[in-house]
């Protein structure tokens, strides 16, 4: 066997192993039925004792093939606003290799766990609305986070007593996994939006407009990441709770933008050549039925029908702008930022 043939065989085997590893690490997100999990920790301790480098350790039970399994997880609170505002802060989860290897979580060293913010009647519906936003973007761009809904039996120790909650939430894959899936890497520095890839930037800006989101910055990577793929810079959005789409009780409004409610849309994308606006507009219009059907598929999962109806009507109002030439020019194209 000559060296060239041996090199080809080694290369092929490496590709096969890589593909097998990627397949294994995707099992968690391949199944989209809600995953049943059990978690217990003190929210007070999570907020008090964790920062970017320190975690609390607890066990997490999860249902797998009809049986409960258990792994050790490391948790810390994330998100400055929600850490101060929410009863249940959102969580960053890390799992050691000797814990996740060979389990449903194989290949997922780091994840985010999104939880309801407050103890209120619409808490689980708000989480579901944000989850649906992620599923919409999956249909818009190949550069997206994979997600998985979870039903959580949450037990919180309070001194000598415990309090139990039935919560809904969802897991979000790590940004490095997204980058790896596209043979790219995560960028963590200021990049002017006009240096980013045109089509994906406009797709993202339209998506944020659909949600009624003004709580983001692609330049400063606020509620978004950047991927470097094929020598192009790609926006990767996340965190959609402070939007008109979700409209939570704790939402704050950036009145400096001339809006009075998170349900008042404001286009925050940058000015680009007309062809990109037209291309992305056509893409969204062609996907209208698909996206409306996607939203409708979750109707029975809402506790309050009014929460579903509000979300559905908000999406319809987005399409009313796209379907009207005059409104599209006035509300989106003319409002595109130049600085």
ZABAVO-217001 format. One record per residue (C-alpha): residue in three letters; x, y, z. Coordinates in pm, whole numbers, plus 50000, padded with zeros to 5 digits. Example, Ala and Ser with C-alpha at 12.3 -4.5 7.8 and 13.67 -1.06 7.14 Angstrom:
2
ALA512304955050780 SER513674989450714 
This chain:
339
UNK500005000050000 UNK501505033449897 UNK501525064550116 UNK498855082249911 UNK496405053349947 UNK497125050650322 UNK496555088150365 UNK493245085850179 UNK492085057150401 UNK493055075750719 UNK491265107050595 UNK488125087150512 UNK488125069950852 UNK488515103651026 UNK485525117350831 UNK483435087150926 UNK484345090651295 UNK483585127951286 UNK480195121251126 UNK479415094651387 UNK480365118451670 UNK478215146151522 UNK475295121851489 UNK475655111451853 UNK475855147351976 UNK472645156051789 UNK470435129651953 UNK469295154052220 UNK467825177951961 UNK466715152651702 UNK463725142751915 UNK461445172951955 UNK459045158252209 UNK459445176452544 UNK462085159852762 UNK461035152353120 UNK463645163353374 UNK463935167853751 UNK466085195253901 UNK466565208554251 UNK468565238254376 UNK468195271054561 UNK467545300854332 UNK468995322854605 UNK472245303054604 UNK472345302454225 UNK472125340254209 UNK474445346154503 UNK477195320754454 UNK477755319754081 UNK479445342353830 UNK481065336053493 UNK483545311253638 UNK481855295853942 UNK479065270253937 UNK476875251354180 UNK476775213554143 UNK473575193354151 UNK472095162053997 UNK469635162153710 UNK467315132953641 UNK465865128453293 UNK463515103953128 UNK465205082852863 UNK463465054152682 UNK460865051152958 UNK463365050853246 UNK464805077653470 UNK468545083653439 UNK470685107953636 UNK473775128953570 UNK475695155353761 UNK475435190653622 UNK477165223653698 UNK474945254453692 UNK475305291953704 UNK472825320253656 UNK473175341153341 UNK471735373853211 UNK472195405253421 UNK468645418553384 UNK466845385853449 UNK469145376953738 UNK467885408253914 UNK464305407153789 UNK463305370453777 UNK462425344854040 UNK463865317853813 UNK467045331453653 UNK468075316053320 UNK470805290153360 UNK474055280553193 UNK474675243353230 UNK477995225053201 UNK478345187353209 UNK481655169453247 UNK482635144152982 UNK482625115053227 UNK478975123753299 UNK477595130252950 UNK479575104252754 UNK477305076552627 UNK474135094152746 UNK471415114052570 UNK473545145152636 UNK476645131152467 UNK478595158552290 UNK476835186552480 UNK479355199352729 UNK477645233052761 UNK474015243552717 UNK471605270652821 UNK468425262753008 UNK465645288252959 UNK463105289553241 UNK460045310853315 UNK460945344053474 UNK458275349553737 UNK455725329353932 UNK452655340253739 UNK449895324053538 UNK451405330653195 UNK454935319853290 UNK454975287553089 UNK453175303052791 UNK455855330152774 UNK458575303752759 UNK456665285352486 UNK456385317652285 UNK460125323052304 UNK460775286852206 UNK458565290951899 UNK460655321051798 UNK463735298651784 UNK461805273351573 UNK460795300851328 UNK464395311351278 UNK465315275151204 UNK463085278450897 UNK464665311750799 UNK468395305750829 UNK470675275250840 UNK472695294451102 UNK470585288951411 UNK470645273351758 UNK469095239151802 UNK466625236852089 UNK464655210952287 UNK461645217052511 UNK461755203552867 UNK459095197553130 UNK460715203353467 UNK459815190153808 UNK461645216954000 UNK462255213554374 UNK463565243654567 UNK464875239954923 UNK463735267855156 UNK465315262355494 UNK463805230555637 UNK461025230055377 UNK460905225655003 UNK458665240454737 UNK457815222454416 UNK457065237754077 UNK455905223153746 UNK457775243853487 UNK458235243953114 UNK461515254452961 UNK463915245952683 UNK467555237752623 UNK469735256852376 UNK472875242152227 UNK476215259552274 UNK477335284652011 UNK480535265151952 UNK478465235351840 UNK476665257751590 UNK480015269951457 UNK481385234551435 UNK478355223351240 UNK479235249050972 UNK483015243850985 UNK483405278551132 UNK484225295451459 UNK482655319751705 UNK483875355951690 UNK483925376552007 UNK484835412151912 UNK483215443651776 UNK482385441151408 UNK480505468451223 UNK477225454051092 UNK478005464850737 UNK481005441350741 UNK478655411950796 UNK477245389450526 UNK474395407950352 UNK471645382050313 UNK471925366350659 UNK472105401050815 UNK468855411550646 UNK467235378050735 UNK468135384451098 UNK466905420551089 UNK463555410050938 UNK463255382851203 UNK463885407751485 UNK461255430451327 UNK458815401251313 UNK459325395951687 UNK459135432951769 UNK462615430551919 UNK464755461251986 UNK466755445552269 UNK469715434052057 UNK472905446351893 UNK474755426451629 UNK477775449751653 UNK478215445952028 UNK476865410152036 UNK474055418452275 UNK471625389352258 UNK473485375651961 UNK476715359151854 UNK478805361051540 UNK480015331651335 UNK482975332351097 UNK482135308150817 UNK483755306250472 UNK485445339850531 UNK482085356350602 UNK480645369950926 UNK477195356451012 UNK474835369451286 UNK473405343251523 UNK470505356951734 UNK469205344652071 UNK467195356252377 UNK463805367652251 UNK461825372552571 UNK461895410852575 UNK459835412852257 UNK456345421052143 UNK456155384452038 UNK456375373152402 UNK455285405752568 UNK456135394952924 UNK455045414053233 UNK458635424953303 UNK459345438852954 UNK461015472952938 UNK460635497052648 UNK463445516652479 UNK461475549052439 UNK464505566052280 UNK463565547051962 UNK460205564551947 UNK458165534652064 UNK455855532252365 UNK455415494552389 UNK457405463352302 UNK454555455852062 UNK455495486951862 UNK457825474751590 UNK460975493751491 UNK463245481351213 UNK466835480751345 UNK468675466251046 UNK471225485850846 UNK470825501050501 UNK471895477650223 UNK471345474749851 UNK467675471549756 UNK468225437149605 UNK468845422449952 UNK465655437150095 UNK463705423849797 UNK465315389449815 UNK464665384450186 UNK461155398850157 UNK460395373149887 UNK461835345350106 UNK459635354550403 UNK456555357850182 UNK457195323850024 UNK457395308550371 UNK454255325350509 UNK452045294350504 UNK454845272650641 UNK455565296350929 UNK451915302751011 UNK451335265051018 UNK454355260951245 UNK452935286151491 UNK449475270351473 UNK450925236051553 UNK451625247951909 UNK448125261651977 UNK447015232552197 UNK450145235952414 UNK449125270052550 UNK447515272652892 UNK445835305352800 UNK444285307352451 UNK444685345252461 UNK448475341652473 UNK448425320652158 UNK445975343851984 UNK448075374652063 UNK451185358051920 UNK449385346351607 UNK447915380751541 UNK451325396751594 UNK452785374651323 UNK449935382951089 UNK450595420251138 UNK454225414251032 UNK453025399150706 UNK450625427950650 UNK453705450350629 UNK455535427050390 UNK452525422850164 UNK451995460350119 UNK454555477349892 UNK454005511550045 UNK454165499350403 UNK457245478250332 UNK459085508350189 UNK457965531450470 UNK458385508650773 UNK461415487850675 UNK463465501350383 UNK463195538050477 UNK463865530450843 UNK467075510850780 UNK469965524850982 UNK472985542450836 UNK474905544851165 
